[in-house]
Amino acid sequence: MATKEKKHEASYLKGAFLRSRIFKYQRDLIDAILEDDKTYTVKEVEDLLQKELKRKVEC
């Protein structure tokens, strides 16, 4: 019986994403939506960015 190993993804602090070349065009949004002392995976940040970009703005 084969067991599935859970793949561990690297997680980073908010500052690492703010300095990242991959997210250089979303720095302001990342600064606004991520918490300072929490770590995030790249997938989590991409999902949060997409969710925020699809959000309807109320005037």
N, C-alpha and C positions, 0 to 999 in steps of 0.2 A: 504494500500500500504506500503510495507516494504521498509525501506531505508537501504542501505548498509553503514556501518561504515568503514571508511578507517583505517586499522590497522596501528598503529604507531610503527615503528621499532626503536629500540635504535640506536643511532649513536655515534661513538667514534672518537677521534683524532688519528693521526698516532702513537703516542707514546703508546697508549693502545694496538694497534695491534702488535707493536714491543715487548711488554712485555707479550703478550698472549701465553699461552701454546698451544693453537690450531694452531697457525701459527708459531711455533718455528722453523720449517724447511724452512720457506719462509721469514725469517727476512730480509735478504739482499735484496731480490727482493721487499719486501714491502717498505723498506727504500728508494729504488730507484724510485718506481712508485707513491707513495702517496705524496701529498703535505702536508707540515707541519701544516698549520693552517686550514685545511679543515676537516670536519667530514664525516665519511663514515659508512654505515651499514655493517654488516657482509656479507650480500649477495653481496653488491657492491664490496667489497674487493675480495671475492671469484671469482666474474666475471672478475675483473681486472687481477687477478692472472692467471686465465685460458686463457684469451685473450693474455697476455704477454707470457705465456708458449707455446702457439700454434704459436706464431709469428715466421716467418722464419728469420733466421739470414743471413745477407748478408756479405760476406767477401770482 
